[in-house]
Amino acid sequence: MNKAYKVSARKYRPYNWDTVVGQKSIKATLQRAIDSEQLGHAYLFCGPRGVGKTTCARIFAKAINGWMPNEGGDFDQDLEGEYAFNIFELDAASNNSVDDIRSLMEQVRIPPQTGKYKVYVIDEVHMLSAAAFNAFLKTLEEPPAHAKFVLATTEKHKILPTILSRCQVFDFNRISINDMVEHLQMIAEREKVSTEPEALHIIAQKADGALRDALSIFDQAVAFSNHQLTYQAVISNLNILDYDYYFKMTQALHEENISEALLIFNEILKAGFDGHIFIVGLGDHLRNLMVCADEATLSLMEVSDDLKARYREQAQQPSLMWLIQAMEVCNKADQSYKISKNQRLLIELSLMQIGSLAAQIAQKKKPVA
């Protein structure tokens, strides 16, 4: 009988500091605090979803008790029970009343039977009610020596200042695209999935800094493509506009071929894509061209090497002034799209304006007789 399928976000969840993706400064700070035995009594992990807050809280809880798992991520059999009795996880979204917190406070008084610390991980702590926060304050400020609190939240601004002042605050960053691509490549090799670099970059960009989202998209794309993760398979599955459209559109607009630009836009609409997505994507494409035009800003490009070469080739054609003015037109269309009564006409007018920029710039450069 085959083993039950486990999604990548659970199967490849980090089990020690080395396997955590990104967050280098946070990992280093926590490791040094553990090594030097300078542990705070309360920590607040805040940041966007899917960046490793709860994962780091669990690793921290294991590390301070000396219960780090082996290379496969498994515990020794003898430590399984100890781990269960010394680490408590509470979901504040569904346990946010005063009674829930009082019940937790009663447990805090009891020292651990084995191990050195009891660790209480409270997820989505901003969901606690005001009364629950108040009931939690005194214990959070002066807990027993054996108790450590790790609070996790996606909305730091909702945490009371009195809670913030009692915690060491760690702000988790979004995971960079390059770090995500490396992690996805590692998983693909383990799962025997053939990949194209452009496909992994698209998944990383779509995840918007959340590694958990990237892994969910990866699983979906692998199932769709039958373990052949190509660029075309990913954009088809995720309904993403092909880069080629933007390269062709930019070429037509720079050559002042407005009729060709309108035909390309019509083809995009026929393919089922929204005009708003297109104009935002065109603005991003023009921004990438501007970044590629200068060696100093080339590092800001978060795409595969092959695609970067295409951008650099096209970036040689338009002037910096043309790119800046074209981006301004795209930005105005983006802002006006939702309130426009005729959205197709709005995009077409924007394309006509961009297609006329070269003539306008040349006219301004003419010397006055």
ZISULFEN-V646768 format. One line per field, one symbol per residue. phi: phi as a letter, one per 40 degrees, with the letter a starting at -180 (. if undefined). burial: # if it has 24 or more other C-alpha atoms within 12 Angstrom, else .. A space follows every 50 residues. Layout:
phi: ???
burial: ???
This chain:
phi: .ccccbcccccbcdbacccccgfcccccccccccccfbcccabbbbiccg bhcccccccccccccgbcccccgbccdccdcccccbbbbbcccbbbcccc cccccccccccccbgcbbbbbbcfcccccdccdcccdccccbcdccbbbb bbacbcccccdccdccbccbcccccccccccccccccccccfbcbbdccc cccccccfgbcccccccddccccccfgbccdcccccccfbccddcccccc cccccgcccccccccccccccgcccccccccccccccccccccbccbccc cbbccccccccccccccccccccccccccccccccccccccbcccdcccc cccccccdccccccccccc
burial: .......##..######.######.##..##.......############ ###############.###............###########..###..# #..##.##...#..###############..##.###.###.##.##### ####.#..##..##.####################.##....######## ######################..#..########.##.####.###### ####.###.###.###.#....#####################....... ####..##..##.##.##.#.#############..#......#.##### ########...........
